[in-house]
């Protein structure tokens, strides 16, 4: 039987690093810490090694398609596929950032939605039977959805929303941000929120596809909110430590073999939330 393997994107610091730490203690198999920058990634591996943990490292920049395809080939060739994938990598502009909103919209969606979608496009086919896929989204996405126009809410929540239509909606948000037409388009002015609305909706689409195309394989795919966590992104006033923020993603990653739920859900504090 081949060695099991878990991968966490964007995991050289913050919640991602805390997820790797927890998996090293609880997951039976190899755990890969990944980051864009090899130096930072290796330093993070060494910091966990000083705690007596043994993560492995692989370079992975989700904004670089060749980096994604190289990593996917490595895990397919080395492990025959992937048992656990946690898509944690993401960005957010600070509230005080003076970057024009149109730029913030394009950059934020490029990473949080489109690059994560690229990860899923190349990694979902190599997720093994019984695998677990966790997309780290945010309650901000659910809150943002409630601020969208009724027409947009209806599409985002629809069971027949396709990946192509969702991509079109995300592209439309960026275009309307550039034109200054967000209000007319039915969008609230939050790039981070819309990117996470899109990521959660994408998770639900992929979960439906897995149930339809690979029904007997018991792969579970969910989106989750780690909570408000003290990281470089969220700041020092947040209520949770990174280790506390890692709890729900790790819970979903380690759902016992044979479990059929949750699947295609948005989960926070280990509980399925309304979408």
BELWO-V251583 format. One record per pair of residues at least 12 apart in sequence whose ideal C-beta (glycine too) atoms are under 10 Angstrom apart, sorted by the first residue. I is the first residue (numbers start at 0). J is the second residue. Records with the same first field share a line. If there is no record, write none. Layout:
# BELWO-V251583
I->J / J
This chain:
# BELWO-V251583
1->28 / 77 / 78 / 79 / 80 / 82 / 127
2->27 / 28 / 29 / 77 / 78 / 79 / 82
3->26 / 27 / 28 / 29 / 30 / 78 / 80 / 81 / 82 / 83 / 127 / 129 / 130
4->26 / 28 / 29 / 30 / 31 / 55 / 74 / 77 / 78 / 79 / 80 / 81 / 82 / 83 / 84 / 127
5->18 / 19 / 22 / 23 / 25 / 26 / 27 / 28 / 29 / 30 / 31 / 54 / 81 / 82 / 83 / 84 / 85 / 130 / 131 / 249 / 252 / 253
6->19 / 22 / 29 / 30 / 31 / 32 / 33 / 55 / 57 / 59 / 70 / 71 / 74 / 78 / 81 / 82 / 83 / 84 / 85 / 86 / 87 / 118 / 122
7->19 / 21 / 22 / 30 / 31 / 32 / 33 / 34 / 54 / 59 / 83 / 84 / 85 / 86 / 87 / 88 / 133 / 135 / 245 / 248 / 249 / 252
8->31 / 32 / 33 / 34 / 35 / 59 / 60 / 61 / 67 / 70 / 84 / 85 / 86 / 87 / 88 / 89 / 114 / 115 / 118 / 122 / 135
9->32 / 33 / 34 / 35 / 59 / 60 / 61 / 85 / 86 / 87 / 88 / 89 / 90 / 110 / 115 / 135
10->22 / 30 / 31 / 32 / 33 / 34 / 40 / 43 / 44 / 54 / 56 / 59 / 85 / 87 / 88
11->32 / 33 / 34 / 35 / 36 / 37 / 38 / 39 / 40 / 41 / 42 / 43 / 44 / 46 / 56
12->34 / 39 / 40 / 42 / 43 / 46 / 230 / 231 / 232 / 241
13->87 / 89 / 225 / 228 / 229 / 230 / 231 / 232 / 233 / 241 / 244 / 245
14->85 / 87 / 89 / 135 / 225 / 226 / 228 / 229 / 230 / 232 / 233 / 239 / 240 / 241 / 242 / 243 / 244 / 245 / 248
15->32 / 33 / 34 / 43 / 85 / 86 / 87 / 88 / 89 / 135 / 230 / 241 / 244 / 245 / 248
16->32 / 34 / 43 / 44 / 46 / 47 / 54 / 87 / 230 / 241 / 242 / 245
17->87 / 225 / 228 / 230 / 239 / 240 / 241 / 242 / 243 / 244 / 245 / 246 / 248 / 249
18->30 / 32 / 85 / 87 / 133 / 135 / 225 / 241 / 242 / 244 / 245 / 246 / 247 / 248 / 249 / 252
19->31 / 32 / 33 / 43 / 44 / 47 / 52 / 54 / 55 / 56 / 85 / 87 / 245 / 249
20->32 / 43 / 46 / 47 / 50 / 52 / 54 / 241 / 242 / 245 / 249
21->52 / 241 / 242 / 245 / 246 / 248 / 249 / 250 / 252 / 253
22->52 / 54 / 83 / 85 / 245 / 248 / 249 / 252 / 253
23->47 / 48 / 50 / 51 / 52 / 53 / 54 / 55
24->50 / 51 / 52 / 249
25->249 / 250 / 252 / 253
26->82 / 83 / 249 / 252 / 253
27->82 / 253
28->78 / 82 / 83
29->53 / 54 / 55 / 74 / 77 / 78 / 82
30->47 / 52 / 53 / 54 / 55 / 83
31->44 / 54 / 55 / 56 / 57 / 59 / 70 / 73 / 74 / 78 / 81 / 83 / 84
32->44 / 46 / 47 / 52 / 54 / 55 / 56 / 57 / 59
33->54 / 55 / 56 / 57 / 58 / 59 / 60 / 61 / 66 / 70 / 87 / 88
34->56 / 57 / 58 / 59 / 60 / 88
35->58 / 59 / 60 / 61 / 62 / 63 / 66 / 88
36->58 / 60
37->56 / 57 / 58
40->54 / 56 / 57 / 58 / 59
41->56 / 58
42->56
43->56
44->56
57->69 / 70 / 73 / 74 / 77
58->70 / 73
59->71 / 73 / 88 / 118
60->88 / 114
61->86 / 87 / 88 / 89 / 109 / 110 / 111 / 113 / 114 / 115 / 116 / 117 / 118
62->88 / 90 / 106 / 109 / 110 / 113 / 114 / 117
63->114 / 117
64->114 / 117 / 118 / 120 / 121
66->117
67->114 / 117 / 118 / 119 / 120 / 121 / 122
68->117 / 120 / 121
69->121
70->118 / 121 / 122
71->118 / 120 / 121 / 122 / 123 / 124 / 125
72->121 / 125
74->122 / 125
75->121 / 122 / 124 / 125
78->125 / 127
79->125 / 127
80->122 / 124 / 125 / 126 / 127 / 128 / 130
81->122 / 123 / 125 / 126 / 127 / 130 / 131 / 132
82->126 / 127 / 128 / 129 / 130 / 131 / 218 / 252
83->126 / 127 / 130 / 131 / 132 / 133 / 249 / 251 / 252 / 253 / 254
84->118 / 119 / 122 / 123 / 125 / 126 / 130 / 131 / 132 / 133 / 134 / 220 / 252
85->131 / 132 / 133 / 134 / 135 / 223 / 245 / 248 / 249 / 251 / 252
86->111 / 114 / 115 / 116 / 118 / 119 / 122 / 132 / 133 / 134 / 135 / 136 / 198 / 202 / 222 / 248
87->115 / 133 / 134 / 135 / 225 / 245 / 248
88->110 / 111 / 114 / 115 / 118 / 135
89->107 / 110 / 111 / 112 / 114 / 115 / 134 / 135 / 136 / 137 / 191 / 194 / 195 / 198 / 232
90->103 / 106 / 107 / 109 / 110 / 111 / 114 / 190 / 191 / 194 / 232
91->103 / 107 / 110 / 111 / 137 / 139 / 190 / 191 / 192 / 194 / 195 / 230 / 231 / 232 / 233
92->104 / 106 / 107 / 190 / 191 / 232
93->231 / 232 / 234
94->234
98->190
99->176 / 177
100->176 / 177 / 179 / 181 / 188 / 189 / 190
101->173 / 174 / 175 / 176 / 177 / 178 / 179 / 181 / 190
102->176 / 177 / 190
103->176 / 188 / 189 / 190 / 191
104->169 / 172 / 173 / 174 / 175 / 176 / 177 / 181 / 186 / 188 / 189 / 190 / 191 / 193 / 194
105->172 / 173 / 174 / 176 / 177 / 190
106->173 / 190 / 194
107->173 / 176 / 189 / 190 / 191 / 192 / 193 / 194 / 195
108->169 / 170 / 172 / 173 / 176 / 190 / 191 / 193 / 194 / 197 / 198
109->169 / 173 / 194
110->194
111->135 / 136 / 137 / 140 / 169 / 190 / 191 / 193 / 194 / 195 / 197 / 198
112->165 / 166 / 169 / 170 / 172 / 173 / 193 / 194 / 195 / 196 / 197 / 198 / 200 / 201
113->166 / 169 / 170 / 173 / 194 / 197
115->134 / 135 / 136 / 194 / 197 / 198 / 201 / 202
116->134 / 162 / 165 / 166 / 169 / 197 / 198 / 201 / 205
118->132 / 134
119->132 / 134 / 162 / 198 / 201 / 202 / 204 / 205 / 220
120->162 / 205
123->205 / 208 / 209 / 212 / 213 / 218 / 220
124->213
126->209 / 213 / 216 / 218 / 220
127->216 / 218
128->213 / 215 / 216 / 217 / 218 / 256
129->216 / 217 / 218 / 219 / 254 / 255 / 256 / 257 / 258
130->209 / 213 / 216 / 217 / 218 / 219 / 220 / 252
131->217 / 218 / 219 / 220 / 221 / 251 / 252 / 253 / 254 / 256 / 258 / 262
132->202 / 205 / 206 / 209 / 218 / 219 / 220 / 221 / 222 / 251 / 252 / 262
133->202 / 219 / 220 / 221 / 222 / 223 / 247 / 248 / 249 / 250 / 251 / 252 / 253 / 254 / 266
134->195 / 198 / 199 / 201 / 202 / 205 / 206 / 220 / 221 / 222 / 223 / 248 / 251 / 265
135->195 / 198 / 222 / 223 / 224 / 225 / 244 / 245 / 247 / 248 / 251
136->194 / 195 / 196 / 197 / 198 / 199 / 200 / 201 / 202 / 221 / 222 / 223 / 224 / 225 / 265 / 266 / 267
137->191 / 192 / 194 / 195 / 196 / 198 / 199 / 222 / 223 / 224 / 225 / 226 / 227 / 233 / 265 / 267
138->192 / 195 / 199 / 223 / 224 / 225 / 226 / 227 / 265 / 267 / 268 / 272
139->189 / 191 / 192 / 193 / 194 / 195 / 196 / 224 / 227
140->155 / 189 / 191 / 192 / 193 / 194 / 195 / 196 / 197 / 198 / 199 / 200 / 222 / 224 / 265 / 274
141->192 / 195 / 196 / 199 / 222 / 224 / 265 / 267 / 272 / 273 / 274
142->187 / 189 / 192 / 195 / 196
143->155 / 186 / 187 / 189 / 190 / 191 / 192 / 193 / 194 / 195 / 196 / 197 / 199
144->156 / 187 / 192 / 193 / 195 / 196 / 197 / 199 / 200 / 274
145->187 / 196
146->185 / 186 / 187 / 188 / 189 / 192 / 193 / 196
147->168 / 172 / 184 / 185 / 186 / 187 / 192 / 193 / 196
148->182 / 183 / 184 / 185 / 186 / 187
149->185
150->184 / 185
151->168 / 171 / 172 / 184 / 185 / 186 / 187 / 193 / 196
152->185 / 196
154->167 / 168 / 185 / 200
155->168 / 196 / 197 / 199 / 200 / 203 / 274
156->200 / 203 / 273 / 274
157->200 / 203
158->203 / 204 / 207
159->204 / 207
160->200 / 201 / 203 / 204 / 207
161->204 / 207 / 208
162->200 / 201 / 204 / 205 / 208
163->204
164->200 / 204
165->196 / 197 / 198 / 200 / 201 / 203 / 204
166->197 / 201
168->184 / 186 / 193 / 196 / 197 / 200
169->193 / 194 / 196 / 197 / 198 / 200 / 201
171->184 / 185 / 186
172->184 / 185 / 186 / 190 / 193 / 194 / 196 / 197
173->190 / 193
176->188 / 190 / 193
181->193
191->232
195->222 / 224
196->274
198->222
199->221 / 222 / 223 / 224 / 264 / 265 / 272 / 274
200->222 / 265 / 274
201->222
202->220 / 221 / 222 / 223 / 263 / 264 / 265 / 274
203->220 / 221 / 222 / 262 / 263 / 264 / 265 / 274
204->220 / 263
205->218 / 220 / 222 / 263
206->218 / 219 / 220 / 221 / 222 / 261 / 262 / 263 / 264
207->220 / 262 / 263
208->220 / 263
209->262 / 263
210->259 / 262 / 263
217->254 / 256 / 257 / 258 / 259 / 262
218->262
219->251 / 252 / 254 / 258 / 259 / 260 / 261 / 262 / 263 / 264
220->251 / 261 / 262 / 263 / 264
221->247 / 248 / 250 / 251 / 252 / 254 / 260 / 261 / 262 / 263 / 264 / 265 / 266 / 271
222->251 / 263 / 264 / 265 / 266 / 267 / 272 / 274
223->246 / 247 / 248 / 249 / 250 / 251 / 252 / 261 / 264 / 265 / 266 / 267 / 268 / 269 / 271 / 272
224->244 / 247 / 248 / 265 / 266 / 267 / 268 / 272
225->239 / 241 / 243 / 244 / 245 / 246 / 247 / 248 / 249 / 267 / 268
226->238 / 239 / 240 / 243 / 244 / 245 / 246 / 247 / 267 / 268
227->239 / 244
228->240 / 241 / 242 / 243 / 244 / 245
229->241 / 243 / 244
230->244
243->268
246->268 / 269
247->266 / 267 / 268 / 269 / 270
248->266
249->269
250->266 / 268 / 269
251->264 / 266 / 269
